[in-house]
Structure formats: C-alpha cells, structure tokens
Amino acid sequence: MHNFLKTVTILAMVASLLTVPLGGAALAADKSPEDITASAMWADALIVRPLGLVSIVAGSALFLVSLPFSLTGGNVGETAHTMVVVPSKFTFDRPLGDLTQLEPRHDSAFDYGH
C-alpha cells in the first residue's frame, strides 16, 4: 500500500508540473486583469493554485536533489529561481483569476551571477 501511495504522489507531482504551464496558456488568451470572470477565479482557486502549491513542493524537492550538481556547475541561483521562485511567484504573486501570467517570465532584477 505504501508503494502505491508513493507512486500516486509522484505521478500527481509530475502531472501538475506538466499541466500548469500548458493548461493556462489556452485560458489566458489576450485577457487583461479587468476581464477576470468569476469562473476564472473559481478555476484558479480550486485547480490552478493547488497545482501551484504542488509545483512549489516538487520544485523545492528537485532543487535539493539537484543542489550538488548546481554547486559544481555554478548555477545555484538560476536553479533556485527556476525551481522555487517562479512557482512561488506564480502561486502567490498574482491576482486571483488572472491567468495571463502563466508563462514564466525572466525576472531582470534577479542576478544569476553571470
């Protein structure tokens, strides 16, 4: 039973990581924050935000696993930004129902150390 739950959890994390950027792009077609509908808010609150939370947890775990490789490669900042900061901003730093920000954007204020 433990292996089954572990497998389901891993599959749910992978599915959420794959669906968050893909599903939102179709929903976000040319909508401004003024065009946010109640159904978009419901979908965001019940589906997209929980998937964002799963992405934060999965990204944090993957960051920790990849940390030794990032340290040797010298790209810890970029890895942390991609795996932890982007999902966190996606989940917490946008208005409810605003699905126009689903594609990750380069944060010019973040210094990758280059």
C-alpha positions, 0 to 999 in steps of 0.5 A: 500500500505504501508503494502505491501511495508513493507512486500516486504522489509522484505521478500527481507531482509530475502531472501538475508540473506538466499541466500548469504551464500548458493548461493556462496558456489556452485560458489566458488568451489576450485577457487583461486583469479587468476581464477576470470572470468569476469562473476564472477565479473559481478555476484558479482557486480550486485547480490552478493554485493547488497545482501551484502549491504542488509545483512549489513542493516538487520544485523545492524537492528537485532543487535539493536533489539537484543542489550538488550538481548546481554547486559544481556547475555554478548555477545555484541561483538560476536553479533556485529561481527556476525551481522555487521562485517562479512557482512561488511567484506564480502561486502567490504573486498574482491576482486571483483569476488572472491567468495571463501570467502563466508563462514564466517570465525572466525576472531582470532584477534577479542576478544569476551571477553571470 
